[in-house]
């Protein structure tokens, strides 16, 4: 087959402005975010490198492996890192965070909003409210949460919010963003060790302070991924962010109903804090459920969680009745059970009939 190459079309200023405006609208912030030229892990490391410094005590909440990694990056930068760590089948409590703040008097607080690896969702709004009370700089890894949970950045006074598009937004993973508040920028600028002239430098990527549009498109922005993200953001806007979140909530509720009908139990212990993006299934070493490769949207546990749980990745386009039904049928097949009752439980949550 002959394919005619029509030439590369650079990203236009109009497209760049659309991208930043749509991201700001999605996050409920008046401040344009920093566009990160890569997967969101780059933005997470950039924030850690930018805020870490000797003499800064940072409270790092660890409810999954990404929280542990963020703490390691903070320590590498010389920060005094205080951990509040819980077993990975739980999320943090506000009481535990409050006690740590009183004991260690940190200047900043960091946590992962939604843990897709463990299926838990931390009480973000309450944590931010507590942080405001103590005038702490706040950092949230919301790569997975955005689109599946609320994240009104200005209303909650979030200083750093790292987001990705490949989960609930059903977008690409080759471009991401970091929302930074004025307080956040001041915190970065006050750190003499914050990277400059580096791929980890947020300060070098800072939008104009007066809010004016750039005069040209920065050359580092991946063009195809940026266009794909614009399309994904338009799709979210067309459906409506509240409805997108509601669809993820229904997917999670129906997945819980389905696995319960199969005689399985959620990995997470507290039903008030189940993630809307993934449902993790406790398998207790059950050999029939020991898969090594994903089967559709059913995936094995990562790292130390392998053999302990399975994940149903019902985010993005798979946050649907059909997506959850397929996952439940996969689990029923592994268990050598009839899937009928579990499928019916899924459909009842969606208001559908068998």
C-alpha positions in Angstrom: 0.0 0.0 0.0 1.4 3.4 -1.0 1.0 6.1 1.6 1.5 9.7 0.5 3.4 11.8 3.1 1.8 15.3 3.1 4.3 16.9 5.4 4.6 17.9 9.0 2.2 20.6 10.2 3.6 22.5 13.3 1.5 23.2 16.3 -0.1 26.6 16.0 -0.4 29.3 18.6 -4.2 28.9 18.4 -3.9 25.2 19.2 -1.5 26.0 22.1 -3.8 28.6 23.5 -6.7 26.2 23.2 -4.7 23.5 25.0 -3.9 25.7 28.0 -7.4 27.2 28.1 -9.0 23.8 28.1 -6.6 22.5 30.8 -7.3 25.5 33.0 -11.1 25.0 32.5 -10.8 21.3 33.4 -8.9 22.1 36.6 -11.0 25.1 37.6 -8.0 27.5 37.7 -7.4 30.9 36.4 -3.7 30.2 36.0 -2.4 28.5 32.9 -0.6 25.2 33.6 2.8 24.2 32.6 2.8 21.8 29.6 5.2 18.9 30.3 6.7 17.3 27.2 6.3 13.7 28.2 4.5 11.2 30.4 3.3 12.6 33.8 6.1 10.9 35.7 8.3 13.6 34.4 6.1 16.3 35.9 6.0 14.5 39.2 9.8 14.3 39.4 10.1 17.9 38.3 7.9 19.1 41.2 10.0 17.0 43.6 13.2 18.4 42.3 11.9 22.0 42.4 10.6 22.0 46.0 13.1 19.8 47.8 15.9 21.6 49.7 17.9 21.3 52.9 16.0 22.9 55.8 12.6 22.1 54.3 10.5 19.5 56.1 7.9 18.0 53.8 5.2 15.6 54.9 4.8 12.9 52.3 1.8 10.7 52.5 2.4 7.1 51.2 -0.6 5.0 50.3 1.0 3.3 47.2 4.3 2.9 45.3 4.2 6.3 43.7 4.1 8.1 47.0 7.2 6.1 48.0 9.0 7.2 44.9 8.1 10.8 45.4 9.6 10.7 48.9 12.8 9.3 47.5 13.1 12.2 45.1 12.4 14.7 47.8 15.2 13.1 50.0 17.6 13.2 47.0 17.0 17.0 46.9 18.0 17.3 50.5 14.6 17.8 52.1 13.7 16.4 55.5 11.0 13.9 54.5 8.5 12.8 57.1 6.3 9.9 56.0 2.8 9.0 56.9 2.5 5.5 55.5 -0.4 3.1 55.6 -0.8 -0.5 54.3 -1.6 -0.4 50.6 -5.1 -1.8 51.2 -6.0 1.4 53.1 -6.0 5.1 52.5 -4.7 7.8 54.9 -7.0 9.3 57.5 -7.2 13.0 58.1 -6.5 12.4 61.8 -3.2 10.8 61.0 -2.2 13.7 58.7 -3.2 16.2 61.4 -1.2 14.4 64.0 1.9 14.4 61.8 1.5 18.1 61.0 1.3 19.0 64.7 4.3 16.8 65.5 6.7 17.7 62.7 5.6 21.2 61.6 6.2 20.7 57.8 6.3 23.5 55.3 4.6 21.4 52.6 2.5 18.3 52.2 2.4 15.8 49.3 0.1 12.8 48.4 -1.4 10.8 45.6 -5.1 11.6 45.1 -6.2 8.4 43.4 -4.2 5.2 43.7 -5.0 3.2 40.5 -2.4 0.6 41.6 -4.1 -0.1 44.9 -7.7 0.9 44.1 -7.9 3.5 46.9 -8.8 7.2 46.9 -7.4 9.5 49.5 -9.8 12.1 51.1 -8.3 14.9 49.0 -10.7 17.8 49.9 -10.3 17.2 53.6 -6.5 17.0 53.3 -6.4 20.3 51.4 -8.6 21.9 54.0 -6.3 20.8 56.7 -3.3 22.0 54.8 -4.8 25.5 54.3 -5.5 25.7 58.1 -1.7 25.2 58.6 -0.6 27.3 55.6 1.2 24.4 54.0 2.3 24.2 50.4 0.3 21.4 48.8 1.3 18.9 46.1 -1.0 16.3 44.6 -0.2 13.6 42.1 -3.6 13.7 40.4 -2.4 12.0 37.2 -5.1 9.3 37.6 -7.7 11.2 39.5 -8.4 14.1 37.0 -11.6 13.3 35.1 -12.5 10.5 37.5 -12.7 12.6 40.7 -13.3 16.3 41.4 -10.2 18.5 41.5 -11.2 22.2 41.6 -7.7 23.6 41.9 -8.4 27.2 42.8 -11.4 26.4 45.1 -9.3 23.9 47.1 -6.2 26.2 46.9 -3.9 23.5 45.5 -0.4 24.7 44.9 1.0 21.9 42.7 -1.3 19.5 40.8 0.3 17.0 38.4 -2.1 15.6 35.8 -2.0 13.1 32.9 -4.5 12.3 30.2 -4.1 8.6 29.7 -6.5 7.5 32.4 -10.0 9.0 33.0 -9.5 11.6 30.2 -9.0 8.9 27.6 -6.1 10.9 26.0 -2.5 10.4 25.1 0.3 9.7 27.6 3.0 11.6 25.7 2.1 15.0 27.1 1.0 16.1 30.6 0.7 19.2 32.7 1.4 20.7 36.1 -0.9 23.3 37.6 1.1 25.8 39.8 -0.4 28.5 42.0 1.3 31.8 42.7 2.3 30.5 46.1 3.7 27.5 44.4 5.9 29.6 42.0 7.1 31.6 45.0 8.0 28.4 46.8 10.0 27.3 43.7 11.8 30.6 43.3 12.8 30.6 46.9 14.7 27.3 46.4 18.2 27.9 45.3 18.5 24.2 44.4 15.5 24.2 42.1 16.7 23.0 38.7 17.4 25.4 35.9 18.3 24.7 32.2 17.1 21.1 32.9 14.3 18.8 31.7 13.3 18.9 35.4 13.1 22.8 35.5 9.5 24.0 36.0 10.9 27.6 36.3 12.2 27.5 32.8 8.7 26.5 31.6 6.8 29.1 33.6 4.0 30.9 31.6 4.1 34.7 31.5 3.2 36.1 34.9 0.8 38.7 33.4 -1.2 35.9 31.8 -0.3 36.9 28.2 -0.2 34.3 25.5 3.3 33.2 24.3 4.6 34.8 21.2 5.5 31.4 19.7 4.9 27.8 20.3 7.7 26.3 22.5 9.7 23.8 20.4 9.6 21.1 23.1 5.9 20.4 23.0 5.1 17.1 21.2 2.8 18.1 18.4 0.8 14.9 17.8 0.3 14.3 21.5 -0.8 17.9 22.0 -3.4 17.6 19.3 -4.6 14.3 20.7 -4.9 15.9 24.1 -6.9 18.8 22.7 -9.3 16.3 21.2 -9.6 14.4 24.5 -10.3 17.6 26.4 -13.0 18.7 23.8 -14.6 15.2 24.2 -14.7 15.7 28.0 -16.1 19.2 27.6 -18.8 17.9 25.3 -19.9 15.2 27.6 -19.5 17.5 30.6 -17.0 16.9 33.4 -19.6 16.1 36.0 -21.0 13.4 33.8 -17.5 12.0 33.1 -17.0 11.7 36.8 -20.4 10.2 37.3 -19.7 7.6 34.6 -16.5 6.6 36.4 -18.4 6.4 39.7 -21.0 4.1 38.1 -18.2 1.9 36.6 -16.7 1.5 40.0 -20.0 0.7 41.8 -20.9 -1.8 39.1 -17.5 -3.5 39.3 -17.9 -3.9 43.0 -21.3 -5.4 42.5 -20.0 -7.8 39.8 -17.0 -9.1 41.8 -19.2 -9.5 44.9 -21.6 -11.6 42.9 -18.7 -13.8 42.0 -17.8 -14.3 45.6 -14.7 -12.0 45.4 -13.9 -9.2 47.7 -12.3 -5.7 47.1 -8.7 -5.3 48.0 -9.4 -2.0 49.7 -10.9 -2.3 53.1 -12.9 0.9 53.4 -15.8 1.2 50.9 -15.9 4.9 51.4 -12.6 5.3 49.7 -12.8 3.0 46.6 -11.2 4.5 43.5 -13.5 5.5 40.7 -10.8 4.4 38.2 -9.9 0.9 39.2 -11.4 -1.8 41.3 -8.8 -4.0 43.0 -9.8 -7.5 43.7 -8.3 -9.5 46.7 -7.1 -12.9 45.4 -5.1 -14.2 48.4 -2.8 -16.3 46.2 -5.7 -18.0 44.4 -3.9 -19.9 41.6 -6.8 -19.6 39.1 -6.5 -15.8 39.4 -2.7 -15.7 39.1 -2.5 -14.0 35.7 0.8 -12.5 34.4 -0.4 -10.5 31.5 -3.5 -8.2 31.2 -6.7 -9.9 30.0 -8.6 -7.0 28.5 -8.9 -4.4 31.3 -8.2 -7.0 34.0 -4.5 -6.7 35.0 -2.3 -8.4 37.6 -1.0 -6.5 40.6 2.2 -4.4 40.1 5.4 -5.1 41.9 4.9 -6.2 45.5 1.2 -6.5 44.9 1.5 -9.2 42.3 -0.3 -12.3 43.5 -2.2 -10.3 46.1 -4.7 -8.5 43.9 -6.1 -8.0 40.4 -7.1 -4.7 38.9 -10.1 -3.9 36.8 -9.0 -0.8 34.9 -12.4 0.8 34.2 -11.2 4.3 33.3 -11.5 6.4 30.2 -13.5 4.7 27.5 -13.7 1.6 29.6 -15.7 3.4 32.2 -18.8 1.9 30.8 -21.3 -0.9 31.4 -19.8 -2.9 28.5 -16.3 -2.5 29.8 -17.1 -3.7 33.3 -19.3 -6.5 32.0 -16.3 -7.8 29.9 -14.1 -7.7 32.9 -16.6 -9.5 35.1 -16.9 -12.2 32.4 -13.1 -12.5 32.3 -13.0 -13.1 36.1 -15.9 -15.6 35.9 -14.0 -17.5 33.3 -10.9 -17.6 35.4 -13.0 -18.9 38.3 -14.8 -21.4 36.0 -18.1 -19.8 37.0 -21.2 -18.8 35.1 -21.1 -15.0 34.6 -24.9 -14.5 34.4 -25.6 -13.4 38.0 -22.5 -11.1 38.1 -23.4 -9.5 34.8 -26.9 -8.9 36.0 -25.5 -7.2 39.1 -23.4 -4.9 36.9 -26.4 -4.0 34.7 -28.6 -3.2 37.7 -26.1 -0.5 38.8 -26.3 1.1 35.3 -30.1 0.9 35.4 -30.2 -1.7 32.6 -31.9 -5.0 32.3 -30.5 -8.4 31.4 
